Amino acid sequence: MHFTLADLITDITQNAVEAESDTVELQICECSLKKDTSIDDAASRSREFRFLVKDNGKGMTKEEVNRAIDPFVTDGIKHPNRKVGLGLPFLVQMAEQSNGGWDIKSEKGKGTVVKAWFDSENVDTPPVGDLPGMFRTILTFNTQAEIIIRRLKEKDGDKEEYELRKSELTEALGSLEEAGSLVLLDQYLRSLENEE
C-alpha cells in the first residue's frame, strides 16, 4: 500500500528502470492553478501536484497497458512471485479519488510515459511525503540507466526549479553506494528543497 505520493512515484519510477531503459526521466511540479477568474483571486487559485515518469524501455501494447492498470491482473513475468502488481492501479485510484487525473502512453519497443495530477487541496489526496528521500532512493537504483529528475515549485508567483542527473552526481560524489557519498547526496537534495 502507498501512503504518500512519494511512495507511489518511487514504484512507478522503479517500473521504468526495470523496463530495460537507457534513460528514465522524472518530472515533479507543485503549482498554483487559476480556476475561475470571475471570483476573487485568492478563491480562484488551487494547488496541484503533478508528476511524469518517462522511459525509453521496452514499452507496452494497448492491451498490456489495460492489463497493467487492472488491479486483478498480473503478467507473472516481471514479478513471478507476486500475485498482483498494484503500482499503476493505485495511481489510477488515487488520482481519480483526489479530483485529479492520469494518462499512460506507451509504444512497444520505444518506451512509456506515465503522467498524473492531484488536487493538493482535496482531502483524498495523499500527503506528498519525503521528496528528497525519494530522489535519493531513485538515484541509487541499481541501474546503468541515466536518471534525470526535474523539479518545479511555484508558490505565490515565485518559481524555483532544478535538474539532477545521476551521471553528474556520480562524477561529483563518487559511487552512490558508499556511505559518505549517500550522506552528501542527502544533504544536497534536502538543501535543494530548503529542508536544511
N, CA and C atoms as a LAMMPS dump frame, in Angstrom:
ITEM: TIMESTEP
0
ITEM: NUMBER OF ATOMS
588
ITEM: BOX BOUNDS ff ff ff
-5.0000000000000000e+02 5.0000000000000000e+02
-5.0000000000000000e+02 5.0000000000000000e+02
-5.0000000000000000e+02 5.0000000000000000e+02
ITEM: ATOMS id mol type element x y z
1 1 1 N 0.846 -1.187 0
2 1 2 C 0 0 0
3 1 3 C 0.883 1.239 0
4 2 1 N 0.502 2.25 -0.755
5 2 2 C 1.244 3.502 -0.81
6 2 3 C 0.598 4.481 0.158
7 3 1 N 1.419 5.055 1.013
8 3 2 C 0.899 6.001 1.983
9 3 3 C 1.13 7.434 1.548
10 4 1 N 2.077 7.662 0.652
11 4 2 C 2.367 9.014 0.179
12 4 3 C 2.52 8.998 -1.336
13 5 1 N 2.443 10.177 -1.925
14 5 2 C 2.701 10.289 -3.367
15 5 3 C 4.142 9.899 -3.677
16 6 1 N 5.076 10.203 -2.773
17 6 2 C 6.48 9.834 -2.987
18 6 3 C 6.637 8.32 -3.106
19 7 1 N 5.903 7.55 -2.276
20 7 2 C 5.962 6.083 -2.373
21 7 3 C 5.464 5.608 -3.735
22 8 1 N 4.363 6.204 -4.178
23 8 2 C 3.782 5.835 -5.467
24 8 3 C 4.739 6.157 -6.614
25 9 1 N 5.324 7.347 -6.578
26 9 2 C 6.252 7.761 -7.644
27 9 3 C 7.481 6.86 -7.666
28 10 1 N 7.975 6.477 -6.491
29 10 2 C 9.126 5.568 -6.427
30 10 3 C 8.804 4.263 -7.132
31 11 1 N 7.609 3.725 -6.888
32 11 2 C 7.197 2.467 -7.504
33 11 3 C 7.085 2.597 -9.024
34 12 1 N 6.469 3.678 -9.485
35 12 2 C 6.311 3.889 -10.935
36 12 3 C 7.679 4.066 -11.594
37 13 1 N 8.577 4.782 -10.936
38 13 2 C 9.92 5.005 -11.49
39 13 3 C 10.716 3.704 -11.515
40 14 1 N 10.552 2.876 -10.496
41 14 2 C 11.234 1.581 -10.498
42 14 3 C 10.751 0.728 -11.666
43 15 1 N 9.452 0.786 -11.966
44 15 2 C 8.938 0.074 -13.145
45 15 3 C 9.654 0.54 -14.409
46 16 1 N 9.863 1.86 -14.532
47 16 2 C 10.532 2.416 -15.711
48 16 3 C 11.967 1.922 -15.808
49 17 1 N 12.664 1.869 -14.675
50 17 2 C 14.043 1.374 -14.659
51 17 3 C 14.075 -0.104 -15.063
52 18 1 N 13.126 -0.88 -14.558
53 18 2 C 13.097 -2.314 -14.842
54 18 3 C 12.646 -2.626 -16.265
55 19 1 N 12.224 -1.62 -17.016
56 19 2 C 11.791 -1.819 -18.405
57 19 3 C 12.965 -1.788 -19.377
58 20 1 N 14.181 -2.017 -18.861
59 20 2 C 15.397 -2.057 -19.683
60 20 3 C 15.642 -0.729 -20.389
61 21 1 N 15.452 0.355 -19.663
62 21 2 C 15.609 1.701 -20.22
63 21 3 C 17.061 2.157 -20.168
64 22 1 N 17.438 2.983 -21.137
65 22 2 C 18.725 3.675 -21.103
66 22 3 C 18.6 4.992 -20.346
67 23 1 N 17.414 5.6 -20.42
68 23 2 C 17.164 6.888 -19.778
69 23 3 C 15.788 6.861 -19.128
70 24 1 N 15.742 7.343 -17.892
71 24 2 C 14.485 7.486 -17.165
72 24 3 C 14.403 8.929 -16.691
73 25 1 N 13.308 9.589 -17.024
74 25 2 C 13.096 10.974 -16.607
75 25 3 C 11.935 11.044 -15.63
76 26 1 N 12.136 11.822 -14.579
77 26 2 C 11.092 12.086 -13.608
78 26 3 C 10.916 13.591 -13.516
79 27 1 N 9.696 14.061 -13.688
80 27 2 C 9.396 15.489 -13.543
81 27 3 C 8.338 15.633 -12.463
82 28 1 N 8.573 16.565 -11.551
83 28 2 C 7.619 16.836 -10.471
84 28 3 C 7.367 18.321 -10.425
85 29 1 N 6.099 18.687 -10.356
86 29 2 C 5.718 20.094 -10.301
87 29 3 C 4.646 20.284 -9.233
88 30 1 N 4.859 21.227 -8.345
89 30 2 C 3.832 21.682 -7.414
90 30 3 C 3.52 23.107 -7.825
91 31 1 N 2.313 23.333 -8.326
92 31 2 C 1.996 24.605 -8.962
93 31 3 C 0.66 25.146 -8.48
94 32 1 N 0.506 26.45 -8.618
95 32 2 C -0.778 27.102 -8.4
96 32 3 C -1.487 27.169 -9.737
97 33 1 N -2.767 26.928 -9.717
98 33 2 C -3.555 26.968 -10.944
99 33 3 C -4.678 27.966 -10.8
100 34 1 N -4.953 28.697 -11.853
101 34 2 C -6.13 29.568 -11.888
102 34 3 C -7.317 28.705 -12.248
103 35 1 N -8.385 28.824 -11.458
104 35 2 C -9.578 28.041 -11.754
105 35 3 C -10.672 28.898 -12.352
106 36 1 N -11.028 29.962 -11.676
107 36 2 C -12.164 30.76 -12.11
108 36 3 C -11.85 32.223 -11.855
109 37 1 N -11.668 32.984 -12.897
110 37 2 C -11.304 34.389 -12.727
111 37 3 C -12.502 35.278 -12.434
112 38 1 N -13.692 34.723 -12.409
113 38 2 C -14.866 35.545 -12.127
114 38 3 C -15.049 35.782 -10.625
115 39 1 N -14.302 35.02 -9.802
116 39 2 C -14.373 35.247 -8.362
117 39 3 C -13.05 35.798 -7.888
118 40 1 N -12.989 36.205 -6.622
119 40 2 C -11.762 36.878 -6.169
120 40 3 C -10.547 35.97 -6.329
121 41 1 N -9.383 36.599 -6.48
122 41 2 C -8.16 35.897 -6.854
123 41 3 C -7.767 34.811 -5.859
124 42 1 N -7.894 35.067 -4.559
125 42 2 C -7.488 34.076 -3.564
126 42 3 C -8.331 32.814 -3.684
127 43 1 N -9.619 32.977 -3.905
128 43 2 C -10.501 31.821 -4.001
129 43 3 C -10.367 31.108 -5.338
130 44 1 N -9.834 31.775 -6.342
131 44 2 C -9.772 31.181 -7.676
132 44 3 C -8.519 30.346 -7.895
133 45 1 N -7.615 30.342 -6.937
134 45 2 C -6.375 29.601 -7.109
135 45 3 C -6.448 28.271 -6.383
136 46 1 N -5.834 27.28 -6.956
137 46 2 C -5.767 25.958 -6.354
138 46 3 C -4.345 25.443 -6.531
139 47 1 N -3.946 24.562 -5.651
140 47 2 C -2.625 23.948 -5.752
141 47 3 C -2.771 22.584 -6.405
142 48 1 N -1.806 22.259 -7.255
143 48 2 C -1.82 20.972 -7.93
144 48 3 C -0.441 20.34 -7.845
145 49 1 N -0.398 19.047 -7.628
146 49 2 C 0.832 18.263 -7.64
147 49 3 C 0.787 17.398 -8.885
148 50 1 N 1.814 17.532 -9.733
149 50 2 C 1.866 16.782 -10.99
150 50 3 C 3.185 16.021 -11.056
151 51 1 N 3.136 14.836 -11.681
152 51 2 C 4.398 14.156 -11.97
153 51 3 C 4.312 13.434 -13.301
154 52 1 N 5.481 13.212 -13.871
155 52 2 C 5.631 12.495 -15.132
156 52 3 C 6.833 11.575 -14.99
157 53 1 N 6.678 10.324 -15.395
158 53 2 C 7.794 9.377 -15.465
159 53 3 C 7.86 8.896 -16.908
160 54 1 N 9.013 9.09 -17.526
161 54 2 C 9.191 8.749 -18.941
162 54 3 C 10.413 7.845 -19.076
163 55 1 N 10.261 6.772 -19.85
164 55 2 C 11.405 5.902 -20.104
165 55 3 C 11.46 5.546 -21.583
166 56 1 N 12.625 5.07 -22.012
167 56 2 C 12.788 4.611 -23.393
168 56 3 C 13.002 3.098 -23.409
169 57 1 N 12.305 2.414 -22.501
170 57 2 C 12.441 0.967 -22.37
171 57 3 C 11.597 0.183 -23.341
172 58 1 N 11.227 -1.027 -22.938
173 58 2 C 10.56 -1.936 -23.871
174 58 3 C 9.129 -1.57 -24.214
175 59 1 N 8.482 -0.724 -23.418
176 59 2 C 7.14 -0.262 -23.74
177 59 3 C 6.086 -1.354 -23.662
178 60 1 N 4.835 -0.955 -23.91
179 60 2 C 3.705 -1.885 -23.818
180 60 3 C 2.736 -1.634 -24.965
181 61 1 N 2.019 -2.673 -25.318
182 61 2 C 0.914 -2.525 -26.266
183 61 3 C -0.278 -1.934 -25.51
184 62 1 N -1.315 -1.551 -26.243
185 62 2 C -2.529 -1.014 -25.614
186 62 3 C -3.143 -2.055 -24.673
187 63 1 N -3.133 -3.303 -25.084
188 63 2 C -3.676 -4.377 -24.251
189 63 3 C -2.857 -4.543 -22.977
190 64 1 N -1.534 -4.447 -23.087
191 64 2 C -0.676 -4.564 -21.899
192 64 3 C -0.891 -3.4 -20.94
193 65 1 N -1.116 -2.2 -21.468
194 65 2 C -1.419 -1.054 -20.607
195 65 3 C -2.718 -1.309 -19.855
196 66 1 N -3.735 -1.797 -20.557
197 66 2 C -5.014 -2.094 -19.909
198 66 3 C -4.853 -3.145 -18.819
199 67 1 N -4.023 -4.141 -19.059
200 67 2 C -3.756 -5.155 -18.038
201 67 3 C -2.98 -4.56 -16.876
202 68 1 N -2.06 -3.642 -17.17
203 68 2 C -1.221 -3.057 -16.116
204 68 3 C -2.015 -2.189 -15.15
205 69 1 N -3.106 -1.581 -15.607
206 69 2 C -3.897 -0.734 -14.71
207 69 3 C -5.015 -1.502 -14.011
208 70 1 N -5.169 -2.775 -14.34
209 70 2 C -6.182 -3.614 -13.706
210 70 3 C -5.569 -4.246 -12.448
211 71 1 N -6.131 -3.96 -11.249
212 71 2 C -5.529 -4.486 -10.018
213 71 3 C -5.622 -6 -9.875
214 72 1 N -6.421 -6.66 -10.711
215 72 2 C -6.614 -8.096 -10.563
216 72 3 C -5.898 -8.907 -11.631
217 73 1 N -5.004 -8.244 -12.374
218 73 2 C -4.25 -8.927 -13.422
219 73 3 C -2.765 -8.712 -13.157
220 74 1 N -1.971 -9.723 -13.379
221 74 2 C -0.521 -9.593 -13.286
222 74 3 C 0.101 -10.339 -14.456
223 75 1 N 1.246 -9.86 -14.905
224 75 2 C 1.875 -10.52 -16.052
225 75 3 C 2.588 -11.798 -15.656
226 76 1 N 2.921 -11.948 -14.38
227 76 2 C 3.585 -13.167 -13.934
228 76 3 C 4.995 -13.331 -14.462
229 77 1 N 5.48 -12.377 -15.231
230 77 2 C 6.821 -12.472 -15.804
231 77 3 C 7.794 -11.63 -15.001
232 78 1 N 7.475 -10.342 -14.856
233 78 2 C 8.383 -9.435 -14.171
234 78 3 C 8.523 -9.785 -12.696
235 79 1 N 7.396 -10.128 -12.056
236 79 2 C 7.387 -10.469 -10.641
237 79 3 C 6.671 -11.812 -10.471
238 80 1 N 7.354 -12.923 -10.785
239 80 2 C 6.671 -14.201 -10.797
240 80 3 C 6.103 -14.611 -9.438
241 81 1 N 6.642 -14.111 -8.328
242 81 2 C 6.152 -14.486 -7.005
243 81 3 C 5.075 -13.543 -6.49
244 82 1 N 4.777 -12.492 -7.21
245 82 2 C 3.775 -11.528 -6.773
246 82 3 C 2.481 -11.8 -7.523
247 83 1 N 1.396 -11.923 -6.778
248 83 2 C 0.11 -12.25 -7.398
249 83 3 C -0.51 -11.042 -8.097
250 84 1 N -0.324 -9.848 -7.535
251 84 2 C -0.957 -8.67 -8.096
252 84 3 C 0.035 -7.514 -8.069
253 85 1 N 0.219 -6.828 -9.191
254 85 2 C 1.051 -5.63 -9.239
255 85 3 C 0.161 -4.405 -9.092
256 86 1 N 0.394 -3.596 -8.066
257 86 2 C -0.572 -2.542 -7.76
258 86 3 C -0.077 -1.114 -7.974
259 87 1 N 1.117 -0.9 -8.512
260 87 2 C 1.608 0.471 -8.7
261 87 3 C 0.696 1.31 -9.571
262 88 1 N 0.434 0.871 -10.794
263 88 2 C -0.425 1.634 -11.699
264 88 3 C -1.89 1.635 -11.268
265 89 1 N -2.458 0.509 -10.785
266 89 2 C -3.83 0.585 -10.293
267 89 3 C -3.994 1.572 -9.132
268 90 1 N -3.014 1.627 -8.216
269 90 2 C -3.082 2.61 -7.131
270 90 3 C -3.014 4.024 -7.679
271 91 1 N -2.179 4.234 -8.687
272 91 2 C -2.078 5.548 -9.311
273 91 3 C -3.442 5.99 -9.838
274 92 1 N -4.097 5.126 -10.58
275 92 2 C -5.405 5.435 -11.157
276 92 3 C -6.404 5.76 -10.042
277 93 1 N -6.445 4.908 -9.028
278 93 2 C -7.393 5.102 -7.932
279 93 3 C -7.125 6.407 -7.18
280 94 1 N -5.868 6.646 -6.809
281 94 2 C -5.531 7.857 -6.052
282 94 3 C -5.833 9.12 -6.848
283 95 1 N -5.467 9.13 -8.11
284 95 2 C -5.686 10.326 -8.932
285 95 3 C -7.177 10.612 -9.079
286 96 1 N -7.968 9.594 -9.359
287 96 2 C -9.402 9.8 -9.552
288 96 3 C -10.102 10.194 -8.255
289 97 1 N -9.682 9.625 -7.119
290 97 2 C -10.271 9.967 -5.821
291 97 3 C -9.985 11.404 -5.412
292 98 1 N -8.881 11.952 -5.877
293 98 2 C -8.439 13.268 -5.403
294 98 3 C -8.756 14.384 -6.388
295 99 1 N -9.751 14.155 -7.256
296 99 2 C -10.135 15.167 -8.234
297 99 3 C -8.98 15.491 -9.179
298 100 1 N -8.162 14.479 -9.459
299 100 2 C -7.03 14.639 -10.364
300 100 3 C -7.245 13.825 -11.618
301 101 1 N -6.159 13.336 -12.177
302 101 2 C -6.264 12.539 -13.387
303 101 3 C -4.96 11.827 -13.679
304 102 1 N -4.953 11.064 -14.733
305 102 2 C -3.778 10.285 -15.11
306 102 3 C -3.808 10.019 -16.607
307 103 1 N -2.643 9.68 -17.138
308 103 2 C -2.531 9.34 -18.546
309 103 3 C -1.319 8.433 -18.713
310 104 1 N -1.471 7.383 -19.486
311 104 2 C -0.36 6.48 -19.789
312 104 3 C -0.293 6.311 -21.292
313 105 1 N 0.869 6.62 -21.839
314 105 2 C 1.114 6.405 -23.264
315 105 3 C 2.323 5.485 -23.376
316 106 1 N 2.201 4.464 -24.194
317 106 2 C 3.298 3.525 -24.34
318 106 3 C 3.31 2.97 -25.756
319 107 1 N 4.5 2.681 -26.223
320 107 2 C 4.658 2.074 -27.539
321 107 3 C 5.688 0.96 -27.422
322 108 1 N 5.316 -0.194 -27.897
323 108 2 C 6.189 -1.362 -27.813
324 108 3 C 7.541 -1.046 -28.455
325 109 1 N 8.618 -1.319 -27.714
326 109 2 C 9.971 -1.099 -28.2
327 109 3 C 10.454 0.337 -28.115
328 110 1 N 9.601 1.268 -27.686
329 110 2 C 10.001 2.677 -27.646
330 110 3 C 9.909 3.313 -26.268
331 111 1 N 9.088 2.77 -25.378
332 111 2 C 9.03 3.312 -24.032
333 111 3 C 7.635 3.695 -23.585
334 112 1 N 7.59 4.275 -22.382
335 112 2 C 6.33 4.585 -21.721
336 112 3 C 6.409 5.951 -21.055
337 113 1 N 5.294 6.66 -21.061
338 113 2 C 5.162 7.92 -20.32
339 113 3 C 3.945 7.795 -19.419
340 114 1 N 4.161 7.977 -18.123
341 114 2 C 3.089 7.948 -17.134
342 114 3 C 2.973 9.346 -16.547
343 115 1 N 1.775 9.927 -16.614
344 115 2 C 1.519 11.249 -16.047
345 115 3 C 0.386 11.132 -15.041
346 116 1 N 0.453 11.942 -13.993
347 116 2 C -0.653 12.008 -13.041
348 116 3 C -0.669 13.381 -12.403
349 117 1 N -1.861 13.817 -12.015
350 117 2 C -2.005 15.101 -11.338
351 117 3 C -3.036 14.958 -10.238
352 118 1 N -2.82 15.714 -9.155
353 118 2 C -3.626 15.608 -7.951
354 118 3 C -3.968 17.007 -7.455
355 119 1 N -5.188 17.212 -7.014
356 119 2 C -5.605 18.466 -6.39
357 119 3 C -5.033 18.471 -4.978
358 120 1 N -4.053 19.308 -4.733
359 120 2 C -3.367 19.332 -3.438
360 120 3 C -4.282 19.708 -2.285
361 121 1 N -5.392 20.353 -2.597
362 121 2 C -6.301 20.798 -1.54
363 121 3 C -7.441 19.809 -1.306
364 122 1 N -7.481 18.738 -2.069
365 122 2 C -8.53 17.739 -1.908
366 122 3 C -8.198 16.843 -0.724
367 123 1 N -9.196 16.584 0.114
368 123 2 C -8.99 15.791 1.323
369 123 3 C -8.537 14.363 1.008
370 124 1 N -8.841 13.859 -0.168
371 124 2 C -8.46 12.498 -0.539
372 124 3 C -7.077 12.395 -1.164
373 125 1 N -6.415 13.526 -1.376
374 125 2 C -5.056 13.482 -1.916
375 125 3 C -4.097 13.046 -0.814
376 126 1 N -3.321 11.994 -1.055
377 126 2 C -2.357 11.553 -0.037
378 126 3 C -1.305 12.641 0.206
379 127 1 N -0.64 12.603 1.367
380 127 2 C 0.457 13.544 1.584
381 127 3 C 1.568 13.316 0.56
382 128 1 N 2.316 14.374 0.264
383 128 2 C 3.404 14.265 -0.712
384 128 3 C 4.484 13.322 -0.208
385 129 1 N 4.863 13.432 1.035
386 129 2 C 5.912 12.571 1.583
387 129 3 C 7.279 13.21 1.464
388 130 1 N 8.299 12.414 1.654
389 130 2 C 9.691 12.857 1.711
390 130 3 C 10.294 12.868 0.305
391 131 1 N 10.177 14.009 -0.386
392 131 2 C 10.706 14.077 -1.761
393 131 3 C 12.228 13.926 -1.814
394 132 1 N 13.013 14.605 -0.955
395 132 2 C 14.464 14.382 -1.031
396 132 3 C 14.841 12.91 -0.802
397 133 1 N 14.158 12.253 0.138
398 133 2 C 14.417 10.828 0.369
399 133 3 C 14.041 9.994 -0.84
400 134 1 N 12.94 10.364 -1.491
401 134 2 C 12.522 9.667 -2.706
402 134 3 C 13.555 9.868 -3.819
403 135 1 N 14.019 11.111 -4.01
404 135 2 C 15.029 11.37 -5.042
405 135 3 C 16.282 10.535 -4.782
406 136 1 N 16.714 10.475 -3.5
407 136 2 C 17.902 9.69 -3.151
408 136 3 C 17.693 8.224 -3.51
409 137 1 N 16.54 7.672 -3.16
410 137 2 C 16.243 6.272 -3.47
411 137 3 C 16.288 6.026 -4.972
412 138 1 N 15.652 6.888 -5.743
413 138 2 C 15.602 6.72 -7.194
414 138 3 C 16.995 6.835 -7.813
415 139 1 N 17.784 7.788 -7.333
416 139 2 C 19.135 7.972 -7.874
417 139 3 C 20.064 6.815 -7.535
418 140 1 N 19.711 6.043 -6.522
419 140 2 C 20.564 4.916 -6.139
420 140 3 C 20.005 3.568 -6.595
421 141 1 N 18.97 3.58 -7.444
422 141 2 C 18.507 2.319 -8.032
423 141 3 C 19.686 1.645 -8.724
424 142 1 N 19.73 0.324 -8.658
425 142 2 C 20.807 -0.45 -9.259
426 142 3 C 20.575 -0.537 -10.768
427 143 1 N 21.053 0.467 -11.48
428 143 2 C 20.873 0.515 -12.927
429 143 3 C 21.989 1.326 -13.573
430 144 1 N 22.282 1.013 -14.809
431 144 2 C 23.225 1.803 -15.59
432 144 3 C 22.516 2.932 -16.34
433 145 1 N 21.207 2.95 -16.276
434 145 2 C 20.43 3.975 -16.985
435 145 3 C 20.721 5.362 -16.422
436 146 1 N 20.677 6.352 -17.292
437 146 2 C 20.753 7.747 -16.841
438 146 3 C 19.409 8.106 -16.22
439 147 1 N 19.451 8.628 -15.034
440 147 2 C 18.235 9.068 -14.356
441 147 3 C 18.281 10.587 -14.275
442 148 1 N 17.236 11.212 -14.78
443 148 2 C 17.136 12.674 -14.805
444 148 3 C 15.909 13.071 -13.995
445 149 1 N 16.103 13.963 -13.039
446 149 2 C 14.997 14.455 -12.213
447 149 3 C 14.878 15.946 -12.439
448 150 1 N 13.672 16.382 -12.808
449 150 2 C 13.392 17.814 -12.964
450 150 3 C 12.329 18.197 -11.949
451 151 1 N 12.589 19.266 -11.219
452 151 2 C 11.699 19.686 -10.141
453 151 3 C 11.303 21.138 -10.326
454 152 1 N 10.008 21.431 -10.228
455 152 2 C 9.494 22.801 -10.314
456 152 3 C 8.561 23.034 -9.142
457 153 1 N 8.81 24.138 -8.427
458 153 2 C 7.93 24.554 -7.337
459 153 3 C 7.485 25.973 -7.645
460 154 1 N 6.204 26.197 -7.532
461 154 2 C 5.67 27.543 -7.763
462 154 3 C 4.758 27.888 -6.59
463 155 1 N 5.009 29.042 -5.998
464 155 2 C 4.165 29.491 -4.894
465 155 3 C 4.113 31.008 -4.915
466 156 1 N 2.901 31.521 -4.856
467 156 2 C 2.682 32.973 -4.84
468 156 3 C 3.411 33.673 -5.981
469 157 1 N 3.419 33.06 -7.141
470 157 2 C 4.042 33.667 -8.322
471 157 3 C 5.54 33.453 -8.423
472 158 1 N 6.177 32.942 -7.365
473 158 2 C 7.616 32.661 -7.405
474 158 3 C 7.845 31.239 -7.884
475 159 1 N 8.837 31.072 -8.759
476 159 2 C 9.154 29.743 -9.28
477 159 3 C 10.571 29.367 -8.877
478 160 1 N 10.732 28.125 -8.481
479 160 2 C 12.044 27.537 -8.236
480 160 3 C 12.106 26.258 -9.043
481 161 1 N 13.23 26.026 -9.69
482 161 2 C 13.372 24.777 -10.421
483 161 3 C 14.816 24.331 -10.433
484 162 1 N 14.989 23.027 -10.519
485 162 2 C 16.329 22.463 -10.633
486 162 3 C 16.26 21.134 -11.366
487 163 1 N 17.428 20.669 -11.814
488 163 2 C 17.541 19.397 -12.521
489 163 3 C 18.695 18.607 -11.93
490 164 1 N 18.495 17.32 -11.766
491 164 2 C 19.524 16.403 -11.275
492 164 3 C 19.766 15.327 -12.33
493 165 1 N 21.019 14.952 -12.497
494 165 2 C 21.374 13.841 -13.387
495 165 3 C 22.262 12.882 -12.609
496 166 1 N 21.907 11.621 -12.656
497 166 2 C 22.674 10.624 -11.913
498 166 3 C 24.143 10.631 -12.329
499 167 1 N 24.412 10.753 -13.618
500 167 2 C 25.799 10.731 -14.097
501 167 3 C 26.611 11.891 -13.519
502 168 1 N 26.02 13.072 -13.44
503 168 2 C 26.731 14.236 -12.895
504 168 3 C 26.953 14.104 -11.388
505 169 1 N 25.961 13.573 -10.679
506 169 2 C 26.114 13.381 -9.235
507 169 3 C 27.162 12.322 -8.932
508 170 1 N 27.203 11.263 -9.738
509 170 2 C 28.208 10.221 -9.55
510 170 3 C 29.605 10.772 -9.831
511 171 1 N 29.705 11.619 -10.839
512 171 2 C 31.001 12.236 -11.151
513 171 3 C 31.472 13.13 -10.004
514 172 1 N 30.545 13.861 -9.393
515 172 2 C 30.905 14.786 -8.315
516 172 3 C 31.123 14.082 -6.975
517 173 1 N 30.321 13.052 -6.685
518 173 2 C 30.351 12.44 -5.353
519 173 3 C 31.047 11.083 -5.317
520 174 1 N 31.27 10.482 -6.463
521 174 2 C 31.787 9.123 -6.49
522 174 3 C 30.629 8.143 -6.457
523 175 1 N 30.923 6.906 -6.132
524 175 2 C 29.897 5.868 -6.116
525 175 3 C 28.776 6.231 -5.142
526 176 1 N 27.551 6.134 -5.617
527 176 2 C 26.41 6.436 -4.758
528 176 3 C 26.054 5.258 -3.853
529 177 1 N 26.911 4.244 -3.838
530 177 2 C 26.715 3.114 -2.937
531 177 3 C 27.506 3.275 -1.651
532 178 1 N 28.402 4.25 -1.595
533 178 2 C 29.234 4.462 -0.41
534 178 3 C 28.528 5.374 0.577
535 179 1 N 28.707 5.086 1.866
536 179 2 C 28.011 5.82 2.928
537 179 3 C 28.301 7.322 2.873
538 180 1 N 29.551 7.701 2.691
539 180 2 C 29.91 9.121 2.647
540 180 3 C 29.233 9.852 1.501
541 181 1 N 29.188 9.212 0.351
542 181 2 C 28.522 9.81 -0.813
543 181 3 C 27.025 9.948 -0.574
544 182 1 N 26.43 8.941 0.072
545 182 2 C 24.996 8.994 0.354
546 182 3 C 24.642 10.117 1.323
547 183 1 N 25.501 10.328 2.312
548 183 2 C 25.271 11.425 3.268
549 183 3 C 25.33 12.761 2.543
550 184 1 N 26.352 12.948 1.709
551 184 2 C 26.473 14.199 0.95
552 184 3 C 25.31 14.382 -0.016
553 185 1 N 24.903 13.303 -0.671
554 185 2 C 23.772 13.36 -1.594
555 185 3 C 22.511 13.777 -0.847
556 186 1 N 22.266 13.173 0.302
557 186 2 C 21.079 13.501 1.083
558 186 3 C 21.09 14.975 1.505
559 187 1 N 22.223 15.455 1.978
560 187 2 C 22.325 16.866 2.38
561 187 3 C 22.067 17.793 1.196
562 188 1 N 22.62 17.453 0.057
563 188 2 C 22.429 18.275 -1.14
564 188 3 C 20.963 18.307 -1.567
565 189 1 N 20.323 17.141 -1.606
566 189 2 C 18.923 17.071 -2.012
567 189 3 C 18.026 17.848 -1.051
568 190 1 N 18.29 17.741 0.243
569 190 2 C 17.478 18.469 1.227
570 190 3 C 17.71 19.975 1.131
571 191 1 N 18.918 20.376 0.771
572 191 2 C 19.172 21.825 0.602
573 191 3 C 18.408 22.374 -0.607
574 192 1 N 18.272 21.559 -1.659
575 192 2 C 17.512 21.995 -2.836
576 192 3 C 16.04 22.183 -2.501
577 193 1 N 15.542 21.408 -1.553
578 193 2 C 14.145 21.512 -1.134
579 193 3 C 13.989 22.437 0.077
580 194 1 N 15.074 23.145 0.427
581 194 2 C 15.056 24.084 1.562
582 194 3 C 14.675 23.4 2.863
583 195 1 N 15.204 22.202 3.085
584 195 2 C 14.895 21.451 4.301
585 195 3 C 16.039 21.446 5.289
586 196 1 N 17.161 22.113 4.988
587 196 2 C 18.291 22.102 5.915
588 196 3 C 18.077 23.128 6.994
